[in-house]
Amino acid sequence: MFKNLLKKSEPVAEKALPIRCTIEIHTDQRTVGSKNLPLLTGSPERPAKLGASITLEVDEDHSGKEVNIEFKALTTTVIRVSMANIQFLTTEEPFKINRWKLPVTIPKRGIIAKGTYTKYIEVALDPTWPSSCTHPGGWVKYAVSVQYRSQGRMNEYTALEEEQEICVLNSVPVPTGPVLTVESVVKHKSLTGQVAIPSATIALGEVVPVTVRLLPFLENSKYAGQEAIILWASCKVKETRVIRGRGFDASEGQDTVDTVLNTPMNAHWPLSKGGWEHTVHVTMPSYPAMAVDTTTKFLDITHQLVVTLKVKASTEIDIQAEECTFKLPIKVVAAHIDPVLKW
């Protein structure tokens, strides 16, 4: 069970408001990320369900009209524009909003009586909804909020507003195979290399066997009969966001590319004149370091695995080594709960 006591108030004549709000998210799973968000996971077989207890404590009769509770799931994008006095356009696309009233005692108009008020809310989370993700340019957010509304002399206003964000990861089964193989050529050395992974679908936190295969130098090249030596190798995961805004043509989407993994492939690479293959196990990032692939009206997220080798022939000096890059399009998913993945 995740409990977050929120105490945020505006000073009133240097005196704190005599009201406190607790939003308690019911989950047996751990918290994630720097914000320590409560985690809810779902799948087509077992959709997630959000359960939350709202408690309002009012220490003394206080001005107030009503207390609103809201659950909102939405995609938000921030797109750079070139318009007079506008640099950024923010677009929100809610895909679920639920609202409730917290039952409170109102002894007379404009006053909420001293007391403790509670309400339990539930929301079924569709497993086809996008998973949570964070990024300055576009994100998916799930949150429960509470607004304590009061009546001023002229207008209503929100005297206290609190929010608790939730991390939602909707999982899918990870298929096995077919093996994804890409080929690249070290152009000036007549050397062909291949990189293969067991499947183009990769789960958050998965340990992926990356197989590197180097074929022999071509017989008619000046390097024929030599060994191919790898000086260094690296594995990266590129995360691309295509961000769109309301009122813009689909072709006007802006791309952002982030490197969410950049790790050296430290290995004892083989030496053979007849070619060889070697497998290195690479651990993929987990949430929130990496998002899952997402397709929405205003935000798309895709991934690419990039393996780079720096190769030379055995008779060459290091400065003559050339880089060989392999780019594998992958689909990142949140797998079914598996203790090996250490969610």
C-alpha positions in Angstrom: 0.0 0.0 0.0 1.3 3.4 -1.0 0.4 6.4 1.2 1.4 10.0 0.5 0.5 12.7 3.0 0.2 16.0 1.1 0.3 19.2 3.0 0.4 22.2 0.7 -1.4 25.4 1.5 -1.4 29.0 0.8 -0.7 31.3 3.7 -3.7 33.2 4.9 -2.7 36.1 7.2 0.5 34.2 8.1 -1.7 31.2 9.3 -1.8 27.9 7.6 -5.1 26.6 6.4 -6.7 24.3 9.0 -7.2 21.5 6.4 -5.1 18.6 5.4 -5.5 16.1 2.6 -4.3 12.5 2.3 -4.3 10.6 -1.0 -3.6 6.9 -0.4 -2.9 4.7 -3.5 -3.6 1.0 -2.8 -0.8 -1.1 -4.4 1.4 -3.9 -3.2 4.1 -3.0 -5.7 7.2 -0.9 -5.2 7.6 2.8 -6.1 9.6 3.9 -9.1 11.6 6.8 -10.3 13.0 9.9 -8.5 9.4 10.9 -7.5 8.8 7.5 -5.8 5.6 7.1 -7.7 3.3 4.1 -6.8 3.4 1.5 -9.5 0.4 -0.2 -11.1 0.8 -2.9 -13.8 -1.8 -4.4 -16.0 -2.1 -6.8 -18.9 -4.8 -8.0 -21.2 -5.5 -10.9 -18.9 -5.3 -8.9 -15.7 -6.1 -5.2 -16.3 -4.9 -2.9 -13.6 -7.3 -1.3 -11.2 -6.6 2.0 -9.4 -7.9 2.1 -5.8 -7.4 5.3 -3.8 -8.6 6.5 -0.4 -9.1 10.3 0.0 -9.1 11.7 3.5 -9.8 15.4 4.3 -9.2 16.6 7.8 -10.8 20.0 8.7 -9.5 21.2 12.2 -12.2 23.9 12.5 -15.2 25.2 10.7 -13.8 26.7 7.6 -15.0 28.6 4.5 -15.6 26.2 1.7 -18.1 25.2 -0.9 -17.2 21.7 -2.1 -14.3 19.3 -2.4 -13.8 17.7 -5.9 -11.8 14.6 -6.7 -10.5 13.9 -10.2 -8.7 11.1 -11.9 -7.1 12.1 -15.2 -5.1 10.1 -17.7 -3.7 12.2 -20.6 -1.0 12.7 -23.2 0.7 16.1 -23.2 3.0 17.4 -25.9 5.0 20.7 -26.0 5.9 21.7 -29.5 8.1 24.7 -30.5 6.4 27.1 -32.8 7.3 30.3 -34.6 4.4 32.6 -33.8 4.1 36.2 -32.5 4.6 36.1 -28.7 4.4 32.3 -28.6 7.4 30.0 -28.4 5.8 26.8 -27.3 2.4 25.2 -27.9 1.1 22.7 -25.2 -1.5 20.2 -26.3 -3.3 18.0 -23.9 -5.3 14.9 -25.0 -7.1 13.2 -22.1 -8.1 9.6 -22.7 -9.9 9.2 -19.4 -11.3 11.6 -16.8 -13.4 10.6 -13.8 -14.8 13.0 -11.2 -16.4 12.6 -7.8 -17.6 14.8 -4.9 -16.2 14.3 -1.4 -19.2 14.2 0.9 -18.7 17.0 3.5 -21.0 18.6 6.1 -22.1 22.1 5.3 -23.8 23.7 8.4 -24.5 26.9 6.5 -23.7 28.2 3.1 -20.1 28.7 2.4 -18.8 26.8 5.4 -17.5 23.2 5.7 -17.8 21.9 9.2 -14.9 20.6 11.3 -14.4 16.9 10.9 -12.7 14.0 9.0 -14.2 13.1 5.6 -13.2 10.1 3.5 -14.0 8.5 0.2 -12.7 5.5 -1.6 -12.5 5.6 -5.4 -11.8 3.0 -8.0 -10.9 3.2 -11.7 -10.5 0.3 -14.1 -7.4 0.9 -16.3 -7.8 -0.3 -19.8 -4.7 -2.4 -20.7 -4.7 -0.8 -24.2 -4.0 2.6 -22.8 -0.4 3.9 -23.2 2.0 3.4 -20.3 3.4 6.3 -18.3 6.4 8.1 -19.7 8.2 11.3 -18.9 10.0 13.7 -21.2 10.1 17.5 -21.5 8.6 17.3 -25.1 5.9 14.8 -24.5 4.6 12.5 -21.8 1.8 10.3 -20.6 0.5 10.9 -17.1 -1.9 9.3 -14.7 -2.9 11.2 -11.5 -5.5 11.7 -8.8 -6.1 15.2 -7.6 -8.2 16.9 -4.9 -9.5 20.5 -5.0 -10.9 22.3 -2.0 -13.2 25.0 -3.4 -14.2 28.1 -1.5 -16.4 31.1 -2.2 -14.8 34.5 -2.2 -16.6 37.8 -2.2 -16.8 37.9 -6.0 -15.7 34.5 -7.3 -15.1 30.9 -6.4 -11.5 29.9 -5.9 -9.4 26.8 -5.1 -8.1 27.2 -1.5 -6.2 23.9 -1.6 -5.2 21.6 -4.5 -3.2 18.4 -4.2 -2.2 15.8 -6.7 -0.7 12.3 -6.6 0.8 10.9 -9.8 0.8 7.1 -10.5 3.1 5.2 -12.7 1.0 2.8 -15.0 2.8 0.2 -17.0 0.5 -1.9 -19.3 2.3 -5.1 -20.3 2.1 -7.4 -23.3 3.4 -10.9 -23.9 6.9 -10.8 -25.4 7.0 -13.0 -28.5 10.0 -15.3 -29.2 11.6 -14.7 -32.5 12.0 -14.5 -35.3 15.7 -13.6 -35.0 16.4 -10.1 -36.2 19.6 -9.8 -38.1 21.1 -6.7 -39.8 24.2 -6.6 -42.0 26.8 -3.8 -42.4 30.0 -3.6 -44.4 33.4 -2.1 -43.4 33.6 -0.4 -46.8 37.4 0.0 -47.2 38.3 -3.4 -45.9 36.0 -5.7 -47.9 34.7 -7.0 -44.6 31.1 -7.9 -43.9 29.7 -8.0 -40.4 26.3 -9.0 -38.9 24.5 -8.3 -35.6 21.6 -10.4 -34.5 19.2 -10.4 -31.5 16.6 -13.1 -30.7 13.6 -10.9 -31.3 12.8 -7.3 -32.4 10.5 -7.1 -29.4 12.4 -6.2 -26.2 11.1 -5.8 -22.7 12.1 -3.1 -20.2 15.0 -4.3 -18.1 15.5 -7.4 -20.3 18.9 -8.9 -20.7 19.4 -9.2 -24.5 22.0 -11.5 -26.1 23.6 -9.5 -28.9 25.4 -11.7 -31.3 28.2 -10.2 -33.5 29.4 -12.2 -36.5 32.3 -11.2 -38.7 32.9 -12.9 -42.0 36.3 -13.5 -43.5 38.0 -10.8 -45.6 37.1 -11.3 -49.2 39.7 -13.4 -51.1 40.4 -10.7 -53.7 41.0 -7.9 -51.1 44.5 -6.9 -49.8 43.4 -8.1 -46.3 42.6 -11.6 -47.4 43.9 -14.2 -44.9 44.2 -11.6 -42.0 42.4 -11.5 -38.7 39.8 -8.9 -38.0 40.5 -7.2 -34.7 37.9 -5.2 -32.7 39.4 -2.4 -30.8 36.2 -1.4 -29.1 32.5 -1.9 -29.3 29.4 -0.1 -27.9 25.7 -0.7 -27.7 23.2 2.2 -27.7 19.4 2.5 -27.6 18.0 5.5 -29.4 14.5 6.7 -28.3 12.7 8.8 -30.8 9.7 10.9 -30.0 7.5 12.4 -32.8 5.7 15.3 -31.1 2.6 16.9 -32.7 0.3 19.7 -31.6 -3.4 20.4 -32.1 -4.1 22.4 -35.2 -0.9 21.3 -36.9 -0.6 19.0 -39.9 0.7 15.5 -39.1 3.7 16.3 -41.3 4.7 19.1 -39.0 5.6 16.8 -36.1 8.9 17.6 -34.3 11.3 14.8 -33.6 13.5 14.4 -30.5 16.1 11.7 -30.2 17.6 10.6 -26.9 20.2 8.0 -26.1 18.7 6.1 -23.2 21.5 3.5 -23.2 25.1 3.8 -24.1 27.2 1.0 -22.8 30.6 -0.5 -23.9 30.4 -4.1 -25.0 33.4 -5.3 -23.0 34.3 -8.8 -24.3 37.2 -11.0 -25.2 36.6 -10.8 -29.0 37.7 -13.9 -30.9 40.5 -13.9 -33.4 40.2 -16.0 -36.5 41.1 -15.7 -40.2 38.0 -17.7 -41.1 35.5 -15.4 -39.4 33.8 -15.8 -36.1 30.8 -15.0 -34.0 30.5 -13.9 -30.4 27.5 -13.1 -28.1 27.5 -10.3 -25.5 24.6 -9.9 -23.0 23.3 -6.3 -22.7 20.9 -5.2 -20.0 18.2 -2.9 -21.3 17.1 0.2 -19.3 14.0 0.0 -17.1 11.3 2.6 -16.5 11.6 5.6 -16.2 15.0 5.7 -18.0 13.3 4.2 -21.1 9.7 4.4 -22.2 7.8 1.7 -24.0 6.8 2.1 -27.7 3.8 4.3 -27.9 1.4 5.5 -30.6 -1.1 8.2 -29.8 -2.8 11.1 -31.6 -0.1 13.6 -30.7 2.9 11.5 -29.4 4.7 8.5 -30.9 7.7 6.8 -29.3 10.0 4.3 -31.2 13.4 2.8 -30.5 16.5 1.6 -32.3 19.3 -0.6 -31.1 22.7 0.7 -32.5 25.8 -1.5 -32.3 29.1 0.1 -33.3 32.4 -1.8 -33.8 35.8 -0.3 -34.5 37.6 -2.8 -36.6 41.1 -3.2 -38.1 43.0 -5.8 -40.0 45.8 -7.6 -38.0 48.6 -5.9 -40.1 47.2 -2.4 -39.6 47.9 0.1 -36.8 45.1 1.3 -34.6 44.7 4.6 -36.3 43.7 2.8 -39.5 40.7 1.2 -37.8 37.3 1.9 -39.2 33.9 2.1 -37.5 31.1 -0.3 -38.5 27.6 0.6 -37.4 24.5 -1.8 -37.2 21.1 -0.3 -36.7 18.3 -2.6 -35.6 14.7 -1.3 -35.2 13.2 -2.7 -32.0 9.9 -2.5 -30.2 10.1 -1.9 -26.5 7.3 -3.2 -24.3 6.5 -3.7 -20.6 6.6 -7.5 -20.2 4.4 -9.5 -18.0 5.6 -9.3 -14.4 8.7 -11.4 -14.1 10.9 -11.3 -10.9 14.0 -11.7 -13.1 13.3 -8.2 -14.6 13.3 -6.7 -11.1 10.5 -4.2 -11.6 
